[in-house]
Amino acid sequence: MSRPRRDPDLVRAYVRTGGRSRATRDLDLVTLVVASGDPAQGASADARRVMDVVRRGSLSIAEIAAYLDQPPSVIKIIASDLLDSGHLSSPTPAEALPDLALLEEVLNGLRALAV
């Protein structure tokens, strides 16, 4: 008879997040984050692991979860905490949306080509 396997790396998600089930921010799987500082001295091991992975460059929440072999829901909570503390940042698009008048001109030009 075999004994149940005890995996030392198996930690429940609610333990990793301090019992929280929701992030403080609305992060998607495609939200990009970049490191903007070193982790605090009292940071959790998971927060330090996220920071180590993100130092390689701008990564999405899904990519971080894949690198760390963690559920995306856990990474969202940890990343939210790091965003709130200023250790991570989420880059904004470089350009704003185009002007409505420009879009209308493009649409009119496309309609003219179709005729």
C-alpha positions in Angstrom: 0.0 0.0 0.0 1.5 3.4 -1.0 1.4 6.3 1.3 0.0 9.7 0.2 2.6 11.8 -1.5 3.7 14.8 0.5 5.0 17.6 -1.7 7.0 20.2 0.3 6.3 22.8 -2.3 2.5 22.3 -2.1 1.1 25.3 -0.4 -2.6 26.3 -0.6 -3.3 29.4 -2.6 -5.0 31.1 0.4 -1.9 30.6 2.5 0.2 32.3 -0.2 -2.2 35.3 -0.3 -2.7 35.7 3.4 -6.2 34.4 3.2 -7.3 36.9 0.5 -9.3 35.8 -2.5 -9.4 39.1 -4.4 -6.8 41.5 -5.6 -6.9 45.2 -4.7 -6.7 46.1 -8.4 -8.5 44.8 -11.4 -5.7 43.0 -13.3 -6.2 41.0 -16.4 -4.0 38.1 -17.5 -2.5 40.3 -20.2 -1.7 43.2 -17.8 2.0 44.0 -18.2 4.1 44.8 -15.1 7.7 45.9 -14.7 9.9 46.1 -11.6 10.4 49.6 -10.3 12.4 48.8 -7.2 13.8 46.1 -5.0 11.5 44.2 -2.8 11.1 45.4 0.8 13.1 43.6 3.5 10.0 42.0 5.0 8.6 40.9 1.6 7.2 37.3 1.3 9.1 34.7 -0.5 6.4 34.8 -3.2 6.7 38.5 -3.6 10.5 38.2 -4.0 10.1 35.4 -6.6 7.7 37.6 -8.6 10.2 40.5 -8.4 13.0 38.2 -9.6 11.0 37.1 -12.6 9.9 40.6 -13.5 13.4 42.0 -13.4 14.0 40.1 -16.7 11.7 42.6 -18.5 8.1 43.5 -18.8 5.9 40.5 -18.3 2.2 39.8 -18.2 0.4 38.3 -15.3 -0.1 35.1 -17.2 3.6 34.8 -18.1 4.6 35.4 -14.4 2.2 32.7 -13.3 3.6 30.3 -15.9 7.2 31.0 -14.9 6.5 30.5 -11.2 4.0 27.6 -11.8 1.4 29.3 -9.7 -2.3 30.0 -10.3 -2.9 33.3 -12.0 -5.3 34.3 -9.2 -2.4 34.1 -6.7 -0.1 36.1 -9.0 -2.8 38.8 -9.4 -3.0 39.3 -5.7 0.7 39.3 -5.1 1.2 41.7 -8.1 -1.5 44.0 -6.8 0.2 44.2 -3.5 3.5 45.0 -5.2 1.8 47.6 -7.4 0.2 49.2 -4.3 3.6 49.4 -2.6 5.3 50.8 -5.6 7.7 47.9 -6.2 6.0 47.1 -9.6 4.5 49.4 -12.1 2.2 48.9 -15.0 3.2 50.8 -18.1 0.5 52.8 -19.8 0.1 53.0 -23.6 2.5 55.5 -25.2 -0.1 57.1 -27.4 -3.6 58.1 -26.7 -6.5 57.0 -28.9 -6.6 58.8 -32.3 -8.9 61.7 -32.7 -12.5 61.0 -33.8 -12.2 63.3 -36.8 -9.2 61.3 -38.0 -11.1 58.0 -37.7 -14.0 59.5 -39.6 -11.6 60.5 -42.4 -10.1 57.1 -42.6 -13.6 55.5 -42.7 -14.7 57.9 -45.5 -11.5 57.0 -47.5 -12.1 53.3 -47.1 -15.7 53.8 -48.3 -14.5 55.7 -51.3 -12.1 52.9 -52.2 -14.8 50.3 -51.9 -17.1 52.0 -54.5 
